[in-house]
Amino acid sequence: MTSSAAFPLMMAGAGARVRVVALRGGAGLDKRMTEMGLNVGAELVVRQHQGGGVVVMRGETRFALGGGMAHKIMVAPVASA
């Protein structure tokens, strides 16, 4: 997976399977995301865009992220098996 394929989570369409490849928000965002289990390497499914934010799932857990946070989370598409 190359960083050139990475894009902000906010740009992923509903239903997209993506993997977190980088967090671009500094130590605070990194700590917050790690505490929620959304660290680098985590596979997410975008459920919907809601207002200025996005709802994602990791396993059976849903997370609602604000637009500012979603723009700082860099993801890459997960290849279909």
C-alpha positions as CSV (number, residue, x, y, z in Angstrom):
1,M,0.0,0.0,0.0
2,T,1.6,3.3,-1.0
3,S,0.9,6.7,0.6
4,S,0.1,8.1,-2.9
5,A,-3.1,6.1,-2.8
6,A,-4.1,7.6,0.6
7,F,-6.8,10.2,0.9
8,P,-8.8,11.8,3.8
9,L,-11.5,9.6,5.4
10,M,-14.0,12.3,4.6
11,M,-13.6,11.7,0.9
12,A,-14.5,8.0,1.1
13,G,-18.0,7.2,-0.2
14,A,-20.7,5.3,1.8
15,G,-20.0,1.6,1.8
16,A,-16.3,2.0,1.1
17,R,-13.8,-0.4,3.0
18,V,-10.7,1.5,3.9
19,R,-7.6,1.1,6.1
20,V,-6.2,3.9,8.3
21,V,-2.7,4.6,7.0
22,A,-1.8,7.8,8.8
23,L,-3.1,10.3,11.4
24,R,-2.3,13.9,10.4
25,G,-3.7,15.8,13.5
26,G,-0.8,15.6,15.9
27,A,-0.3,13.8,19.2
28,G,-3.8,14.7,20.6
29,L,-5.6,13.2,17.6
30,D,-3.3,10.1,17.6
31,K,-4.0,9.5,21.4
32,R,-7.8,10.0,21.0
33,M,-8.0,7.7,18.0
34,T,-5.9,5.0,19.6
35,E,-8.1,5.1,22.7
36,M,-11.1,4.5,20.5
37,G,-9.3,1.7,18.6
38,L,-9.1,3.6,15.4
39,N,-5.3,3.5,15.0
40,V,-3.1,3.1,12.0
41,G,-3.8,-0.3,10.4
42,A,-7.5,-0.4,11.5
43,E,-10.0,-1.4,8.8
44,L,-13.1,0.6,8.6
45,V,-16.4,0.6,6.6
46,V,-17.9,4.0,5.9
47,R,-21.6,3.8,6.8
48,Q,-22.8,7.3,6.0
49,H,-22.0,10.9,5.7
50,Q,-24.1,12.9,8.3
51,G,-24.0,16.6,8.3
52,G,-20.4,17.6,8.2
53,G,-19.2,14.3,9.7
54,V,-19.0,10.7,8.8
55,V,-20.2,7.5,10.5
56,V,-17.8,4.5,10.3
57,M,-17.7,1.0,11.6
58,R,-14.9,-1.1,12.9
59,G,-16.2,-4.6,13.4
60,E,-19.6,-4.2,15.1
61,T,-18.8,-0.8,16.7
62,R,-20.0,2.4,15.0
63,F,-18.1,5.7,15.4
64,A,-19.4,9.2,14.5
65,L,-16.5,11.5,13.6
66,G,-16.6,15.2,13.0
67,G,-15.6,16.6,9.6
68,G,-12.4,18.2,11.0
69,M,-11.2,14.9,12.5
70,A,-12.2,12.9,9.4
71,H,-10.1,15.2,7.2
72,K,-7.0,14.4,9.3
73,I,-7.4,10.6,9.1
74,M,-5.7,9.4,6.0
75,V,-7.0,6.1,4.5
76,A,-6.4,3.8,1.6
77,P,-8.9,1.5,-0.1
78,V,-8.9,-2.2,1.0
79,A,-8.6,-4.5,-1.9
80,S,-11.6,-6.9,-2.3
81,A,-10.7,-10.5,-1.6
